[in-house]
Amino acid sequence: MGMIMAVSFTRYGRLYYLDPGGHSPKVGDKVLVPTDSGPEVAECVWAPQWSSEDIDGLPVCAGSAEEEHLARDESNKRRRAEARSVAKRLIKRHTLPMKVVGVDYLDEENVYTVYFSAPHRVDFRALVRDLARNLRARVELRQIGPRDEARLQGGIGPCGRDLCCATFLKDFEPVSVRMAKDQDLPVNPLRIAGACGRLMCCLKYEHPLYQEFRASAPRVGMNVDTPEGAGTVVGHNVPSDSVVVRLNDGGRRCACSKASVCGPRKAYDSTYGEQGG
């Protein structure tokens, strides 16, 4: 066991987990996070709490941010905003099919990193030279894909919550249409695509739950016994671990927990034991 906390460098930005060390920041406090380029200011999103998991190897919080750190952070924010404006203006001047997504700035090295999206590879050598001349710094341009673009920009998903990639999701894993079919979702791009235009990431990390449910639940069309009488399974509700049953008596539908239905009884007893009755 150990203590763990979470911080974010930008509002709705990606969460980073830290070992609080000997510090006890509250939600909303500004703290220092060790990075390769030195300590950076971040906002505490989760206050330190005990974790039952192994958390060895996490970066250790460097303490509360002082006035000098906050002033430096504000200066860097202004520089990033200025670089974003200059980059947009020069991209328009060079008539390049690019969209600026985000800008990073390392003040110790005086280096800007401009993240952009584009439909194809772009020759931006002339643009880099103009950017370096206008910003009086070294400039790096990095093209990113639609998922990374959604992560950097943030937003609200179809579920009404903050995007998974902009909050807790650390890595992108392959998602397939088969996962949507296994979850009884319509194979309609407008229904199963996220803000990035790709298949929703939740289809991947929720998929094992659906596989486990289907392996033990009675299939659709099976006759079962329920606490409210005999009937036929007509649907599944995986998040609530229940099945929808149409009762033989009157055709009324009811939702029953997966463990409360059986058909035939011997199969039920062999699965759940005598205590299930």
LOMARKOL-425629 format. One record per residue (C-alpha): z, x, y; chain. Coordinates in nm, 2 decimals, decimal comma, always signed. Example, Ala and Ser with C-alpha at 12.3 -4.5 7.8 and 13.67 -1.06 7.14 Angstrom:
<zatis>
+--------+--------+--------+------+
:      w :      u :      v : unit :
+--------+--------+--------+------+
:  +0,78 :  +1,23 :  -0,45 :    A :
:  +0,71 :  +1,37 :  -0,11 :    A :
+--------+--------+--------+------+
</zatis>
This chain:
<zatis>
+--------+--------+--------+------+
:      w :      u :      v : unit :
+--------+--------+--------+------+
:  +0,00 :  +0,00 :  +0,00 :    A :
:  -0,05 :  +0,10 :  +0,36 :    A :
:  -0,10 :  -0,03 :  +0,71 :    A :
:  -0,45 :  -0,12 :  +0,84 :    A :
:  -0,59 :  -0,24 :  +1,16 :    A :
:  -0,94 :  -0,33 :  +1,29 :    A :
:  -1,11 :  -0,26 :  +1,62 :    A :
:  -1,45 :  -0,33 :  +1,79 :    A :
:  -1,63 :  -0,12 :  +2,05 :    A :
:  -1,81 :  -0,43 :  +2,19 :    A :
:  -1,74 :  -0,80 :  +2,20 :    A :
:  -1,85 :  -0,96 :  +1,87 :    A :
:  -1,94 :  -0,61 :  +1,76 :    A :
:  -1,90 :  -0,46 :  +1,42 :    A :
:  -1,54 :  -0,41 :  +1,30 :    A :
:  -1,41 :  -0,07 :  +1,22 :    A :
:  -1,09 :  -0,02 :  +1,02 :    A :
:  -0,83 :  +0,23 :  +1,11 :    A :
:  -0,49 :  +0,36 :  +0,99 :    A :
:  -0,26 :  +0,27 :  +1,29 :    A :
:  -0,05 :  +0,58 :  +1,22 :    A :
:  +0,26 :  +0,55 :  +1,43 :    A :
:  +0,12 :  +0,31 :  +1,68 :    A :
:  +0,16 :  -0,07 :  +1,69 :    A :
:  -0,11 :  -0,21 :  +1,92 :    A :
:  -0,15 :  -0,59 :  +1,97 :    A :
:  -0,47 :  -0,79 :  +1,96 :    A :
:  -0,66 :  -0,72 :  +2,28 :    A :
:  -0,51 :  -0,38 :  +2,35 :    A :
:  -0,74 :  -0,09 :  +2,42 :    A :
:  -0,69 :  +0,20 :  +2,18 :    A :
:  -0,86 :  +0,53 :  +2,11 :    A :
:  -1,07 :  +0,58 :  +1,80 :    A :
:  -1,16 :  +0,93 :  +1,68 :    A :
:  -1,54 :  +0,98 :  +1,65 :    A :
:  -1,77 :  +1,28 :  +1,61 :    A :
:  -1,82 :  +1,30 :  +1,98 :    A :
:  -1,44 :  +1,27 :  +2,06 :    A :
:  -1,21 :  +0,97 :  +2,11 :    A :
:  -1,37 :  +0,65 :  +2,22 :    A :
:  -1,21 :  +0,33 :  +2,37 :    A :
:  -1,21 :  +0,02 :  +2,15 :    A :
:  -1,04 :  -0,31 :  +2,15 :    A :
:  -0,78 :  -0,41 :  +1,88 :    A :
:  -0,91 :  -0,71 :  +1,69 :    A :
:  -0,66 :  -0,72 :  +1,41 :    A :
:  -0,31 :  -0,60 :  +1,47 :    A :
:  -0,17 :  -0,35 :  +1,21 :    A :
:  -0,07 :  -0,52 :  +0,89 :    A :
:  +0,02 :  -0,43 :  +0,54 :    A :
:  -0,26 :  -0,41 :  +0,28 :    A :
:  -0,22 :  -0,41 :  -0,10 :    A :
:  -0,55 :  -0,21 :  -0,14 :    A :
:  -0,59 :  +0,16 :  -0,14 :    A :
:  -0,68 :  +0,26 :  +0,22 :    A :
:  -0,66 :  +0,64 :  +0,20 :    A :
:  -0,92 :  +0,82 :  +0,41 :    A :
:  -0,94 :  +0,58 :  +0,70 :    A :
:  -0,95 :  +0,73 :  +1,05 :    A :
:  -0,62 :  +0,74 :  +1,22 :    A :
:  -0,57 :  +0,56 :  +1,56 :    A :
:  -0,54 :  +0,82 :  +1,84 :    A :
:  -0,30 :  +0,60 :  +2,04 :    A :
:  -0,34 :  +0,37 :  +2,34 :    A :
:  -0,61 :  +0,42 :  +2,60 :    A :
:  -0,49 :  +0,56 :  +2,93 :    A :
:  -0,64 :  +0,51 :  +3,28 :    A :
:  -0,86 :  +0,81 :  +3,25 :    A :
:  -1,00 :  +0,69 :  +2,92 :    A :
:  -1,07 :  +0,34 :  +3,06 :    A :
:  -1,23 :  +0,49 :  +3,37 :    A :
:  -1,46 :  +0,71 :  +3,15 :    A :
:  -1,54 :  +0,41 :  +2,93 :    A :
:  -1,64 :  +0,20 :  +3,24 :    A :
:  -1,86 :  +0,49 :  +3,36 :    A :
:  -2,04 :  +0,51 :  +3,03 :    A :
:  -2,09 :  +0,13 :  +3,03 :    A :
:  -2,26 :  +0,15 :  +3,37 :    A :
:  -2,48 :  +0,44 :  +3,25 :    A :
:  -2,58 :  +0,24 :  +2,94 :    A :
:  -2,67 :  -0,06 :  +3,16 :    A :
:  -2,87 :  +0,16 :  +3,39 :    A :
:  -3,06 :  +0,32 :  +3,10 :    A :
:  -3,14 :  -0,02 :  +2,95 :    A :
:  -3,29 :  -0,14 :  +3,29 :    A :
:  -3,49 :  +0,18 :  +3,33 :    A :
:  -3,62 :  +0,17 :  +2,97 :    A :
:  -3,74 :  -0,19 :  +3,01 :    A :
:  -3,92 :  -0,10 :  +3,33 :    A :
:  -4,09 :  +0,20 :  +3,18 :    A :
:  -4,18 :  +0,02 :  +2,86 :    A :
:  -4,36 :  -0,24 :  +3,08 :    A :
:  -4,53 :  +0,03 :  +3,28 :    A :
:  -4,66 :  +0,19 :  +2,96 :    A :
:  -4,76 :  -0,15 :  +2,81 :    A :
:  -4,58 :  -0,07 :  +2,48 :    A :
:  -4,50 :  -0,36 :  +2,23 :    A :
:  -4,13 :  -0,27 :  +2,22 :    A :
:  -3,81 :  -0,45 :  +2,28 :    A :
:  -3,49 :  -0,27 :  +2,38 :    A :
:  -3,20 :  -0,38 :  +2,16 :    A :
:  -2,92 :  -0,14 :  +2,25 :    A :
:  -2,83 :  +0,19 :  +2,42 :    A :
:  -2,57 :  +0,45 :  +2,34 :    A :
:  -2,46 :  +0,73 :  +2,56 :    A :
:  -2,27 :  +1,05 :  +2,48 :    A :
:  -2,13 :  +1,18 :  +2,81 :    A :
:  -2,02 :  +1,52 :  +2,67 :    A :
:  -2,37 :  +1,60 :  +2,56 :    A :
:  -2,55 :  +1,39 :  +2,82 :    A :
:  -2,76 :  +1,22 :  +2,55 :    A :
:  -2,90 :  +0,86 :  +2,55 :    A :
:  -3,00 :  +0,69 :  +2,23 :    A :
:  -3,23 :  +0,39 :  +2,29 :    A :
:  -3,26 :  +0,14 :  +2,00 :    A :
:  -3,57 :  -0,07 :  +2,00 :    A :
:  -3,76 :  -0,31 :  +1,77 :    A :
:  -4,14 :  -0,33 :  +1,74 :    A :
:  -4,39 :  -0,50 :  +1,51 :    A :
:  -4,53 :  -0,16 :  +1,40 :    A :
:  -4,49 :  +0,21 :  +1,46 :    A :
:  -4,52 :  +0,30 :  +1,83 :    A :
:  -4,63 :  +0,63 :  +1,99 :    A :
:  -4,35 :  +0,66 :  +2,25 :    A :
:  -4,38 :  +1,03 :  +2,34 :    A :
:  -4,49 :  +0,97 :  +2,69 :    A :
:  -4,22 :  +0,71 :  +2,73 :    A :
:  -3,95 :  +0,96 :  +2,62 :    A :
:  -4,06 :  +1,21 :  +2,88 :    A :
:  -4,05 :  +0,95 :  +3,16 :    A :
:  -3,71 :  +0,83 :  +3,04 :    A :
:  -3,57 :  +1,18 :  +3,04 :    A :
:  -3,70 :  +1,25 :  +3,39 :    A :
:  -3,56 :  +0,93 :  +3,53 :    A :
:  -3,22 :  +0,95 :  +3,36 :    A :
:  -3,19 :  +1,33 :  +3,39 :    A :
:  -3,07 :  +1,35 :  +3,04 :    A :
:  -3,19 :  +1,40 :  +2,68 :    A :
:  -3,32 :  +1,08 :  +2,54 :    A :
:  -3,37 :  +0,97 :  +2,17 :    A :
:  -3,56 :  +0,66 :  +2,07 :    A :
:  -3,49 :  +0,49 :  +1,73 :    A :
:  -3,68 :  +0,20 :  +1,59 :    A :
:  -3,47 :  -0,05 :  +1,39 :    A :
:  -3,54 :  -0,35 :  +1,17 :    A :
:  -3,47 :  -0,72 :  +1,23 :    A :
:  -3,13 :  -0,71 :  +1,05 :    A :
:  -3,00 :  -0,42 :  +1,25 :    A :
:  -3,13 :  -0,59 :  +1,57 :    A :
:  -2,93 :  -0,90 :  +1,48 :    A :
:  -2,62 :  -0,68 :  +1,41 :    A :
:  -2,64 :  -0,51 :  +1,75 :    A :
:  -2,71 :  -0,83 :  +1,95 :    A :
:  -2,47 :  -1,06 :  +1,77 :    A :
:  -2,49 :  -1,44 :  +1,78 :    A :
:  -2,41 :  -1,75 :  +1,59 :    A :
:  -2,54 :  -1,82 :  +1,24 :    A :
:  -2,66 :  -2,16 :  +1,09 :    A :
:  -2,30 :  -2,22 :  +0,97 :    A :
:  -2,17 :  -2,22 :  +1,32 :    A :
:  -1,98 :  -1,90 :  +1,29 :    A :
:  -2,04 :  -1,54 :  +1,43 :    A :
:  -2,30 :  -1,35 :  +1,24 :    A :
:  -2,17 :  -1,18 :  +0,92 :    A :
:  -2,36 :  -0,86 :  +1,01 :    A :
:  -2,20 :  -0,85 :  +1,35 :    A :
:  -1,84 :  -0,90 :  +1,23 :    A :
:  -1,73 :  -0,80 :  +0,88 :    A :
:  -2,05 :  -0,71 :  +0,68 :    A :
:  -2,08 :  -0,34 :  +0,65 :    A :
:  -2,39 :  -0,28 :  +0,44 :    A :
:  -2,72 :  -0,48 :  +0,39 :    A :
:  -2,80 :  -0,55 :  +0,03 :    A :
:  -3,13 :  -0,69 :  -0,11 :    A :
:  -3,15 :  -1,08 :  -0,10 :    A :
:  -3,40 :  -1,28 :  -0,31 :    A :
:  -3,53 :  -1,63 :  -0,31 :    A :
:  -3,39 :  -1,66 :  -0,67 :    A :
:  -3,04 :  -1,65 :  -0,53 :    A :
:  -3,12 :  -1,95 :  -0,31 :    A :
:  -3,26 :  -2,14 :  -0,61 :    A :
:  -2,95 :  -2,06 :  -0,81 :    A :
:  -2,74 :  -2,21 :  -0,53 :    A :
:  -2,95 :  -2,53 :  -0,52 :    A :
:  -3,07 :  -2,46 :  -0,17 :    A :
:  -3,42 :  -2,57 :  -0,06 :    A :
:  -3,67 :  -2,29 :  -0,07 :    A :
:  -3,76 :  -2,35 :  +0,30 :    A :
:  -3,76 :  -2,04 :  +0,53 :    A :
:  -3,62 :  -2,25 :  +0,81 :    A :
:  -3,32 :  -2,35 :  +0,60 :    A :
:  -3,23 :  -2,02 :  +0,42 :    A :
:  -3,32 :  -1,76 :  +0,70 :    A :
:  -3,06 :  -1,61 :  +0,93 :    A :
:  -3,09 :  -1,52 :  +1,30 :    A :
:  -3,29 :  -1,21 :  +1,20 :    A :
:  -3,56 :  -1,42 :  +1,03 :    A :
:  -3,47 :  -1,27 :  +0,69 :    A :
:  -3,29 :  -1,44 :  +0,40 :    A :
:  -2,93 :  -1,50 :  +0,49 :    A :
:  -2,69 :  -1,22 :  +0,37 :    A :
:  -2,44 :  -1,48 :  +0,25 :    A :
:  -2,69 :  -1,57 :  -0,03 :    A :
:  -2,61 :  -1,23 :  -0,18 :    A :
:  -2,23 :  -1,21 :  -0,16 :    A :
:  -2,18 :  -1,57 :  -0,26 :    A :
:  -2,42 :  -1,56 :  -0,55 :    A :
:  -2,16 :  -1,43 :  -0,81 :    A :
:  -1,94 :  -1,73 :  -0,74 :    A :
:  -2,23 :  -1,96 :  -0,83 :    A :
:  -2,31 :  -1,77 :  -1,15 :    A :
:  -1,95 :  -1,78 :  -1,26 :    A :
:  -1,93 :  -2,15 :  -1,19 :    A :
:  -2,25 :  -2,23 :  -1,38 :    A :
:  -2,14 :  -2,03 :  -1,68 :    A :
:  -1,83 :  -2,26 :  -1,74 :    A :
:  -1,91 :  -2,59 :  -1,58 :    A :
:  -2,08 :  -2,88 :  -1,76 :    A :
:  -2,45 :  -2,89 :  -1,67 :    A :
:  -2,62 :  -3,18 :  -1,49 :    A :
:  -2,69 :  -3,47 :  -1,72 :    A :
:  -2,41 :  -3,40 :  -1,96 :    A :
:  -2,18 :  -3,68 :  -2,06 :    A :
:  -1,81 :  -3,61 :  -1,98 :    A :
:  -1,47 :  -3,77 :  -1,97 :    A :
:  -1,29 :  -3,78 :  -1,64 :    A :
:  -0,94 :  -3,90 :  -1,53 :    A :
:  -1,13 :  -4,21 :  -1,39 :    A :
:  -1,34 :  -4,27 :  -1,70 :    A :
:  -1,65 :  -4,16 :  -1,88 :    A :
:  -1,96 :  -4,07 :  -1,69 :    A :
:  -2,25 :  -3,83 :  -1,64 :    A :
:  -2,26 :  -3,52 :  -1,44 :    A :
:  -2,50 :  -3,56 :  -1,15 :    A :
:  -2,41 :  -3,26 :  -0,93 :    A :
:  -2,20 :  -2,95 :  -0,87 :    A :
:  -1,98 :  -2,85 :  -0,57 :    A :
:  -1,92 :  -2,48 :  -0,62 :    A :
:  -1,71 :  -2,41 :  -0,31 :    A :
:  -1,46 :  -2,68 :  -0,42 :    A :
:  -1,49 :  -2,58 :  -0,79 :    A :
:  -1,57 :  -2,94 :  -0,88 :    A :
:  -1,85 :  -3,16 :  -1,03 :    A :
:  -1,99 :  -3,49 :  -0,92 :    A :
:  -1,98 :  -3,75 :  -1,19 :    A :
:  -2,15 :  -4,10 :  -1,20 :    A :
:  -1,91 :  -4,32 :  -1,39 :    A :
:  -2,05 :  -4,55 :  -1,66 :    A :
:  -1,84 :  -4,83 :  -1,54 :    A :
:  -2,02 :  -4,96 :  -1,23 :    A :
:  -2,21 :  -4,65 :  -1,14 :    A :
:  -1,96 :  -4,52 :  -0,89 :    A :
:  -1,96 :  -4,15 :  -0,81 :    A :
:  -1,65 :  -3,94 :  -0,80 :    A :
:  -1,57 :  -3,57 :  -0,75 :    A :
:  -1,36 :  -3,41 :  -1,03 :    A :
:  -1,23 :  -3,06 :  -1,07 :    A :
:  -1,42 :  -2,86 :  -1,32 :    A :
:  -1,12 :  -2,83 :  -1,54 :    A :
:  -1,06 :  -3,21 :  -1,56 :    A :
:  -1,39 :  -3,30 :  -1,73 :    A :
:  -1,47 :  -3,26 :  -2,09 :    A :
:  -1,75 :  -3,34 :  -2,32 :    A :
:  -1,71 :  -3,33 :  -2,61 :    A :
:  -1,33 :  -3,31 :  -2,64 :    A :
:  -1,33 :  -3,02 :  -2,89 :    A :
:  -1,54 :  -2,81 :  -2,65 :    A :
:  -1,29 :  -2,89 :  -2,37 :    A :
:  -0,99 :  -2,79 :  -2,59 :    A :
:  -1,15 :  -2,47 :  -2,70 :    A :
:  -1,22 :  -2,37 :  -2,34 :    A :
:  -0,90 :  -2,48 :  -2,17 :    A :
:  -0,65 :  -2,51 :  -2,46 :    A :
:  -0,42 :  -2,79 :  -2,56 :    A :
:  -0,24 :  -2,79 :  -2,23 :    A :
:  -0,56 :  -2,91 :  -2,06 :    A :
:  -0,51 :  -3,26 :  -2,21 :    A :
+--------+--------+--------+------+
</zatis>
